[in-house]
Amino acid sequence: HGCVGQIRKLNISGCKFSPVKSNAYSFSCNKVNRFIVTCQELNYIDMSSCRIPTDVYKLLISGISDNILLNDVTLNFSNCELGVSGIRQLSSQLLTLTNVTHLIL
């Protein structure tokens, strides 16, 4: 996986996914999870001002949860277009994360 294991900060702020779901969308979502699981030193993820479907956030959180090498992670979800339903869907998943110490909304 090359240098993926050494990445400490991931900045994808302002990212916008297409609202159209397709095979490429599913492939991209699965790659998000696999990428996070392979990181060994990641401690800051900036997803501020993103317009991303809730299932992508869920996969990201799942990847963080599955990666036992990560600790003291900060998630920045400020200015995201999650909406009330998105926050409700993610809240239970976020509460179970033991390796996330800071959440910025």
C-alpha positions in Angstrom: 0.0 0.0 0.0 2.9 2.3 -0.4 2.9 5.4 1.8 -0.7 5.1 2.8 0.3 3.7 6.2 2.2 6.9 6.9 -0.5 9.5 6.2 -1.3 11.5 9.3 -3.8 14.1 7.9 -6.4 13.5 5.3 -8.0 16.7 3.9 -10.9 16.2 1.6 -12.8 19.3 2.6 -15.2 20.7 0.0 -15.6 17.3 -1.7 -18.9 16.8 -3.4 -20.2 13.4 -4.5 -22.6 13.1 -7.3 -26.1 12.4 -6.1 -26.5 9.7 -8.8 -25.8 6.3 -7.5 -24.0 4.0 -9.9 -21.4 1.2 -10.0 -18.7 3.8 -9.8 -20.3 5.3 -6.7 -20.4 1.9 -5.0 -16.8 1.3 -6.0 -15.8 4.7 -4.6 -17.6 4.1 -1.3 -15.9 0.7 -0.8 -12.5 2.3 -1.5 -13.1 4.9 1.2 -13.5 2.1 3.8 -10.5 0.1 2.5 -8.3 3.2 2.5 -9.1 4.1 6.1 -8.5 0.5 7.2 -5.0 0.5 5.7 -3.9 3.8 7.4 -1.7 3.3 10.4 -0.9 6.8 11.6 -3.9 8.8 10.5 -5.0 11.2 13.3 -6.9 14.0 11.5 -9.6 13.7 8.9 -11.0 17.0 7.5 -14.3 16.5 5.8 -15.5 20.1 6.4 -17.9 21.7 3.9 -18.5 18.3 2.1 -21.6 17.3 0.3 -21.4 13.6 0.7 -24.2 11.0 1.1 -24.6 9.6 4.6 -23.5 6.1 3.6 -20.1 7.5 2.7 -19.8 8.9 6.2 -20.9 5.6 7.6 -18.2 3.7 5.7 -15.6 6.2 6.8 -16.6 5.7 10.5 -16.7 2.0 10.0 -13.2 2.0 8.6 -12.0 4.0 11.6 -13.7 1.7 13.9 -12.2 -1.4 12.2 -8.7 0.0 12.3 -7.2 -0.9 15.6 -4.0 1.0 14.8 -5.7 4.4 14.9 -6.0 6.4 18.1 -6.5 10.0 19.1 -8.3 10.7 15.8 -10.0 14.1 15.2 -12.9 14.2 12.7 -13.9 17.5 11.3 -17.5 17.4 9.9 -18.1 21.2 10.2 -20.3 22.8 7.6 -21.3 19.5 6.2 -24.7 19.0 4.7 -25.7 16.1 6.9 -29.0 17.4 8.0 -30.9 16.2 11.1 -31.6 12.7 9.7 -27.9 12.3 8.7 -26.7 13.3 12.2 -29.2 10.9 13.8 -28.0 8.0 11.6 -24.4 8.7 12.4 -24.7 9.5 16.1 -25.0 5.9 17.3 -22.1 4.9 15.2 -20.0 7.8 16.4 -20.7 7.0 20.0 -19.1 3.6 19.7 -15.8 4.8 18.3 -13.1 4.5 20.9 -10.3 5.8 18.7 -11.9 9.2 18.0 -11.2 11.8 20.6 -12.4 15.0 18.9 -15.4 15.6 16.8 -15.9 19.0 15.2 -19.4 19.7 13.9 
